[in-house]
Amino acid sequence: MDYWSLLARQRSNEAKARALSPILRRAGGGRATPVLADAGRTIAALRQENARQQAEIDVLRGEIADLRGRPS
């Protein structure tokens, strides 16, 4: 796994945690258990975050393509 894959995975995990945080409650053993109070809102939030991440990935890919095209 390369740096970009790790970075994308970390950002994805952080974004999912942010999207789910309003609907998490503490359960026994200190583990967070998702409680889908409003599944529609949760899914919409995750889709919105996914679209934002994809836009960011597209920008990064464009920057990489620009850097590869430059003579060193």
The first five atom37 places (N, CA, C, CB, O) and aatype in JSON, in Angstrom:
{
  "aatype": [12, 3, 18, 17, 15, 10, 10, 0, 1, 5, 1, 15, 2, 6, 0, 11, 0, 1, 0, 10, 15, 14, 9, 10, 1, 1, 0, 7, 7, 7, 1, 0, 16, 14, 19, 10, 0, 3, 0, 7, 1, 16, 9, 0, 0, 10, 1, 5, 6, 2, 0, 1, 5, 5, 0, 6, 9, 3, 19, 10, 1, 7, 6, 9, 0, 3, 10, 1, 7, 1, 14, 15],
  "atom_mask": [
    [1, 1, 1, 1, 1],
    [1, 1, 1, 1, 1],
    [1, 1, 1, 1, 1],
    [1, 1, 1, 1, 1],
    [1, 1, 1, 1, 1],
    [1, 1, 1, 1, 1],
    [1, 1, 1, 1, 1],
    [1, 1, 1, 1, 1],
    [1, 1, 1, 1, 1],
    [1, 1, 1, 1, 1],
    [1, 1, 1, 1, 1],
    [1, 1, 1, 1, 1],
    [1, 1, 1, 1, 1],
    [1, 1, 1, 1, 1],
    [1, 1, 1, 1, 1],
    [1, 1, 1, 1, 1],
    [1, 1, 1, 1, 1],
    [1, 1, 1, 1, 1],
    [1, 1, 1, 1, 1],
    [1, 1, 1, 1, 1],
    [1, 1, 1, 1, 1],
    [1, 1, 1, 1, 1],
    [1, 1, 1, 1, 1],
    [1, 1, 1, 1, 1],
    [1, 1, 1, 1, 1],
    [1, 1, 1, 1, 1],
    [1, 1, 1, 1, 1],
    [1, 1, 1, 0, 1],
    [1, 1, 1, 0, 1],
    [1, 1, 1, 0, 1],
    [1, 1, 1, 1, 1],
    [1, 1, 1, 1, 1],
    [1, 1, 1, 1, 1],
    [1, 1, 1, 1, 1],
    [1, 1, 1, 1, 1],
    [1, 1, 1, 1, 1],
    [1, 1, 1, 1, 1],
    [1, 1, 1, 1, 1],
    [1, 1, 1, 1, 1],
    [1, 1, 1, 0, 1],
    [1, 1, 1, 1, 1],
    [1, 1, 1, 1, 1],
    [1, 1, 1, 1, 1],
    [1, 1, 1, 1, 1],
    [1, 1, 1, 1, 1],
    [1, 1, 1, 1, 1],
    [1, 1, 1, 1, 1],
    [1, 1, 1, 1, 1],
    [1, 1, 1, 1, 1],
    [1, 1, 1, 1, 1],
    [1, 1, 1, 1, 1],
    [1, 1, 1, 1, 1],
    [1, 1, 1, 1, 1],
    [1, 1, 1, 1, 1],
    [1, 1, 1, 1, 1],
    [1, 1, 1, 1, 1],
    [1, 1, 1, 1, 1],
    [1, 1, 1, 1, 1],
    [1, 1, 1, 1, 1],
    [1, 1, 1, 1, 1],
    [1, 1, 1, 1, 1],
    [1, 1, 1, 0, 1],
    [1, 1, 1, 1, 1],
    [1, 1, 1, 1, 1],
    [1, 1, 1, 1, 1],
    [1, 1, 1, 1, 1],
    [1, 1, 1, 1, 1],
    [1, 1, 1, 1, 1],
    [1, 1, 1, 0, 1],
    [1, 1, 1, 1, 1],
    [1, 1, 1, 1, 1],
    [1, 1, 1, 1, 1]
  ],
  "atom_positions": [
    [[0.86, -1.17, 0.0], [0.0, 0.0, 0.0], [0.91, 1.24, 0.0], [-0.98, 0.0, 1.24], [1.81, 1.35, 0.83]],
    [[0.67, 2.15, -0.91], [1.52, 3.32, -1.0], [0.97, 4.48, -0.15], [1.66, 3.75, -2.46], [-0.09, 4.37, 0.46]],
    [[1.71, 5.56, -0.14], [1.36, 6.72, 0.68], [-0.03, 7.25, 0.35], [2.39, 7.82, 0.49], [-0.82, 7.55, 1.24]],
    [[-0.33, 7.37, -0.94], [-1.61, 7.96, -1.34], [-2.77, 7.08, -0.93], [-1.64, 8.19, -2.85], [-3.83, 7.58, -0.55]],
    [[-2.59, 5.77, -1.0], [-3.64, 4.85, -0.57], [-3.88, 4.97, 0.92], [-3.28, 3.4, -0.93], [-5.03, 4.99, 1.38]],
    [[-2.79, 5.04, 1.69], [-2.92, 5.2, 3.14], [-3.6, 6.52, 3.49], [-1.56, 5.11, 3.82], [-4.46, 6.56, 4.37]],
    [[-3.2, 7.58, 2.8], [-3.79, 8.89, 3.06], [-5.28, 8.88, 2.73], [-3.07, 9.98, 2.25], [-6.09, 9.4, 3.49]],
    [[-5.63, 8.3, 1.6], [-7.04, 8.23, 1.22], [-7.84, 7.41, 2.22], [-7.19, 7.63, -0.19], [-8.96, 7.78, 2.57]],
    [[-7.27, 6.3, 2.68], [-7.96, 5.46, 3.66], [-8.16, 6.21, 4.98], [-7.18, 4.15, 3.9], [-9.23, 6.15, 5.58]],
    [[-7.12, 6.92, 5.42], [-7.22, 7.67, 6.67], [-8.3, 8.74, 6.56], [-5.87, 8.29, 7.04], [-9.12, 8.9, 7.46]],
    [[-8.29, 9.48, 5.47], [-9.29, 10.54, 5.29], [-10.69, 9.95, 5.19], [-8.98, 11.36, 4.03], [-11.65, 10.52, 5.71]],
    [[-10.81, 8.82, 4.54], [-12.1, 8.15, 4.42], [-12.61, 7.74, 5.8], [-12.0, 6.93, 3.5], [-13.78, 7.94, 6.11]],
    [[-11.74, 7.15, 6.6], [-12.15, 6.73, 7.94], [-12.54, 7.92, 8.81], [-11.02, 5.94, 8.61], [-13.53, 7.85, 9.54]],
    [[-11.77, 9.0, 8.72], [-12.1, 10.2, 9.5], [-13.43, 10.78, 9.05], [-10.98, 11.25, 9.36], [-14.24, 11.21, 9.88]],
    [[-13.67, 10.8, 7.76], [-14.92, 11.35, 7.23], [-16.12, 10.5, 7.65], [-14.86, 11.44, 5.7], [-17.17, 11.04, 8.01]],
    [[-15.96, 9.19, 7.62], [-17.05, 8.32, 8.05], [-17.34, 8.54, 9.53], [-16.7, 6.85, 7.8], [-18.5, 8.57, 9.93]],
    [[-16.3, 8.7, 10.32], [-16.5, 8.94, 11.75], [-17.25, 10.26, 11.97], [-15.15, 8.97, 12.5], [-18.14, 10.34, 12.81]],
    [[-16.87, 11.3, 11.19], [-17.57, 12.59, 11.31], [-19.03, 12.44, 10.89], [-16.88, 13.66, 10.45], [-19.92, 13.0, 11.54]],
    [[-19.27, 11.71, 9.82], [-20.64, 11.55, 9.33], [-21.5, 10.76, 10.3], [-20.64, 10.87, 7.96], [-22.69, 11.02, 10.44]],
    [[-20.91, 9.79, 10.96], [-21.67, 8.93, 11.87], [-21.73, 9.45, 13.3], [-21.08, 7.56, 11.86], [-22.56, 8.98, 14.08]],
    [[-20.88, 10.39, 13.67], [-20.78, 10.82, 15.07], [-22.11, 11.26, 15.68], [-19.81, 11.93, 15.17], [-22.33, 10.99, 16.86]],
    [[-23.0, 11.93, 14.96], [-24.27, 12.32, 15.59], [-25.15, 11.14, 15.98], [-25.04, 13.23, 14.67], [-26.03, 11.28, 16.83]],
    [[-24.93, 9.99, 15.37], [-25.83, 8.87, 15.64], [-25.14, 7.73, 16.4], [-26.39, 8.34, 14.35], [-25.66, 6.62, 16.47]],
    [[-23.97, 8.02, 16.97], [-23.29, 7.0, 17.75], [-23.61, 7.18, 19.22], [-21.76, 7.05, 17.51], [-23.75, 8.31, 19.7]],
    [[-23.72, 6.09, 19.92], [-23.87, 6.18, 21.37], [-22.9, 5.2, 22.0], [-25.34, 5.89, 21.81], [-22.5, 4.21, 21.38]],
    [[-22.54, 5.49, 23.22], [-21.59, 4.64, 23.92], [-22.29, 3.36, 24.38], [-20.97, 5.38, 25.13], [-23.4, 3.4, 24.92]],
    [[-21.63, 2.25, 24.17], [-22.16, 0.96, 24.62], [-21.15, 0.35, 25.59], [-22.44, 0.0, 23.41], [-20.07, 0.91, 25.79]],
    [[-21.48, -0.76, 26.17], [-20.59, -1.41, 27.13], [-19.22, -1.67, 26.54], [0.0, 0.0, 0.0], [-19.08, -1.92, 25.34]],
    [[-18.21, -1.62, 27.39], [-16.85, -1.88, 26.95], [-16.19, -0.72, 26.23], [0.0, 0.0, 0.0], [-15.12, -0.88, 25.65]],
    [[-16.81, 0.44, 26.25], [-16.22, 1.62, 25.62], [-16.24, 1.59, 24.11], [0.0, 0.0, 0.0], [-15.53, 2.36, 23.46]],
    [[-17.04, 0.72, 23.53], [-17.13, 0.65, 22.07], [-18.33, 1.44, 21.58], [-17.23, -0.82, 21.6], [-19.42, 1.38, 22.16]],
    [[-18.12, 2.18, 20.52], [-19.22, 2.95, 19.93], [-20.07, 2.02, 19.08], [-18.68, 4.15, 19.08], [-19.55, 1.28, 18.25]],
    [[-21.35, 2.08, 19.29], [-22.29, 1.25, 18.53], [-23.16, 2.16, 17.68], [-23.16, 0.36, 19.47], [-23.83, 3.05, 18.22]],
    [[-23.17, 1.97, 16.36], [-24.0, 2.85, 15.54], [-25.49, 2.6, 15.79], [-23.68, 2.65, 14.06], [-25.95, 1.46, 15.86]],
    [[-26.2, 3.69, 15.93], [-27.65, 3.63, 16.11], [-28.24, 4.47, 15.0], [-28.1, 4.13, 17.55], [-28.08, 5.69, 14.99]],
    [[-28.92, 3.85, 14.07], [-29.46, 4.56, 12.92], [-30.8, 5.18, 13.28], [-29.59, 3.63, 11.71], [-31.86, 4.59, 13.03]],
    [[-30.74, 6.36, 13.87], [-31.96, 7.07, 14.22], [-32.69, 7.5, 12.95], [-31.65, 8.29, 15.11], [-33.92, 7.44, 12.87]],
    [[-31.93, 7.94, 11.98], [-32.5, 8.37, 10.7], [-31.58, 7.87, 9.59], [-32.67, 9.94, 10.64], [-30.63, 8.55, 9.2]],
    [[-31.86, 6.69, 9.1], [-30.99, 6.06, 8.11], [-30.86, 6.91, 6.85], [-31.52, 4.68, 7.75], [-29.78, 6.96, 6.25]],
    [[-31.93, 7.57, 6.44], [-31.89, 8.4, 5.24], [-30.88, 9.53, 5.36], [0.0, 0.0, 0.0], [-30.12, 9.8, 4.42]],
    [[-30.87, 10.2, 6.5], [-29.91, 11.29, 6.72], [-28.49, 10.77, 6.78], [-30.24, 12.06, 8.0], [-27.57, 11.4, 6.27]],
    [[-28.32, 9.61, 7.41], [-26.99, 9.03, 7.51], [-26.45, 8.68, 6.12], [-27.01, 7.77, 8.4], [-25.3, 9.0, 5.8]],
    [[-27.27, 8.04, 5.32], [-26.85, 7.67, 3.97], [-26.56, 8.92, 3.14], [-27.93, 6.81, 3.28], [-25.58, 8.95, 2.4]],
    [[-27.4, 9.92, 3.26], [-27.18, 11.17, 2.52], [-25.87, 11.82, 2.93], [-28.36, 12.14, 2.74], [-25.12, 12.32, 2.09]],
    [[-25.59, 11.83, 4.23], [-24.34, 12.42, 4.72], [-23.14, 11.65, 4.19], [-24.32, 12.46, 6.26], [-22.13, 12.25, 3.8]],
    [[-23.22, 10.33, 4.18], [-22.12, 9.52, 3.68], [-21.93, 9.72, 2.18], [-22.36, 8.04, 3.98], [-20.79, 9.76, 1.7]],
    [[-23.02, 9.84, 1.44], [-22.9, 10.08, -0.01], [-22.29, 11.45, -0.28], [-24.28, 9.98, -0.68], [-21.47, 11.6, -1.19]],
    [[-22.68, 12.43, 0.49], [-22.12, 13.78, 0.33], [-20.63, 13.76, 0.63], [-22.85, 14.79, 1.25], [-19.84, 14.36, -0.1]],
    [[-20.24, 13.09, 1.69], [-18.83, 13.0, 2.05], [-18.06, 12.24, 0.98], [-18.66, 12.32, 3.42], [-16.93, 12.6, 0.65]],
    [[-18.65, 11.19, 0.45], [-18.02, 10.42, -0.61], [-17.79, 11.3, -1.85], [-18.87, 9.19, -0.97], [-16.73, 11.22, -2.47]],
    [[-18.76, 12.11, -2.21], [-18.62, 13.0, -3.36], [-17.52, 14.03, -3.12], [-19.96, 13.72, -3.66], [-16.75, 14.34, -4.02]],
    [[-17.45, 14.55, -1.89], [-16.4, 15.51, -1.56], [-15.02, 14.86, -1.66], [-16.61, 16.07, -0.13], [-14.09, 15.46, -2.2]],
    [[-14.9, 13.64, -1.16], [-13.64, 12.93, -1.23], [-13.25, 12.64, -2.68], [-13.71, 11.62, -0.44], [-12.08, 12.77, -3.04]],
    [[-14.21, 12.26, -3.49], [-13.91, 11.97, -4.89], [-13.43, 13.22, -5.6], [-15.14, 11.39, -5.59], [-12.52, 13.15, -6.43]],
    [[-14.02, 14.36, -5.3], [-13.58, 15.62, -5.9], [-12.14, 15.93, -5.47], [-14.52, 16.79, -5.49], [-11.33, 16.37, -6.29]],
    [[-11.82, 15.69, -4.21], [-10.47, 15.92, -3.71], [-9.48, 14.97, -4.39], [-10.42, 15.74, -2.18], [-8.37, 15.37, -4.75]],
    [[-9.87, 13.72, -4.56], [-9.02, 12.74, -5.24], [-8.77, 13.17, -6.68], [-9.66, 11.34, -5.2], [-7.65, 13.05, -7.18]],
    [[-9.81, 13.66, -7.36], [-9.66, 14.12, -8.74], [-8.67, 15.27, -8.83], [-11.02, 14.54, -9.31], [-7.86, 15.33, -9.77]],
    [[-8.73, 16.19, -7.87], [-7.78, 17.31, -7.85], [-6.36, 16.79, -7.66], [-8.14, 18.31, -6.72], [-5.45, 17.21, -8.37]],
    [[-6.17, 15.88, -6.72], [-4.84, 15.32, -6.47], [-4.32, 14.57, -7.68], [-4.87, 14.4, -5.25], [-3.13, 14.66, -8.01]],
    [[-5.18, 13.82, -8.34], [-4.75, 13.1, -9.55], [-4.33, 14.09, -10.64], [-5.88, 12.19, -10.07], [-3.36, 13.85, -11.36]],
    [[-5.06, 15.19, -10.75], [-4.69, 16.21, -11.72], [-3.34, 16.83, -11.4], [0.0, 0.0, 0.0], [-2.53, 17.07, -12.3]],
    [[-3.09, 17.09, -10.12], [-1.8, 17.63, -9.71], [-0.67, 16.65, -10.0], [-1.81, 17.99, -8.21], [0.4, 17.05, -10.46]],
    [[-0.91, 15.38, -9.74], [0.1, 14.36, -10.03], [0.37, 14.3, -11.53], [-0.35, 12.98, -9.51], [1.53, 14.21, -11.95]],
    [[-0.68, 14.35, -12.33], [-0.51, 14.32, -13.78], [0.29, 15.53, -14.25], [-1.88, 14.28, -14.49], [1.14, 15.41, -15.14]],
    [[0.03, 16.7, -13.67], [0.79, 17.9, -14.02], [2.26, 17.74, -13.66], [0.21, 19.13, -13.32], [3.14, 18.1, -14.44]],
    [[2.52, 17.18, -12.48], [3.91, 17.0, -12.05], [4.64, 15.98, -12.92], [3.94, 16.55, -10.59], [5.83, 16.15, -13.2]],
    [[3.95, 14.96, -13.35], [4.58, 13.96, -14.21], [4.89, 14.53, -15.59], [3.68, 12.73, -14.36], [5.83, 14.09, -16.25]],
    [[4.1, 15.5, -16.01], [4.31, 16.09, -17.33], [5.42, 17.13, -17.37], [0.0, 0.0, 0.0], [5.87, 17.51, -18.45]],
    [[5.87, 17.58, -16.2], [6.93, 18.59, -16.15], [8.3, 17.95, -16.29], [6.85, 19.4, -14.84], [8.56, 16.89, -15.72]],
    [[9.18, 18.6, -17.04], [10.56, 18.09, -17.08], [11.26, 18.41, -15.77], [11.34, 18.7, -18.28], [11.04, 19.47, -15.18]],
    [[12.1, 17.5, -15.31], [12.81, 17.75, -14.04], [14.2, 18.27, -14.24], [12.87, 16.49, -13.22], [14.91, 18.52, -13.26]]
  ]
}
